[in-house]
Amino acid sequence: MSAAKIALAVLVSGALGLATQAHAGAAKTTYPVVFAHGMGGFNNLLGYDYWGDDYGTFVGDPCSLFEIGCNEDIHGDQKAYVAQVQAFQSSEVRGLDLANDIEGSMATAGATRVNLIGHSQGGIDARKAARVLYERRGYTVVRVLISVS
């Protein structure tokens, strides 16, 4: 069978829904996820969630029994928090603010580490916060740091 026929067969099976979903075998995280917005960011503005999907649903909202408007791709026990920092400030100030917010989220969740996702300037703030938390606690607090442009 030629490579073109194999590629066509894979595309057709995927289009028909016969292929397995990519996230089905993905590892689940054991640490809370903290989202850090970029410059001028917000939590919720007129019903639109900064960290929402196309319908404004917060991406960190796991589904519970019979819930509609949630993210069914994450485990129900997953904890997720949206950090609130000053919208228009330097990354030095925002990073310290973010570190304080992360410590609050950790206390709420009873966690010793977090996963951190920062968008735009929030990615720079996340690096500062990770360093500050390391210096405060003496160990690596931020397990995974993802910066999205």
Disulfide bonds with the S-S distance in Angstrom:
Cys63-Cys70 1.88
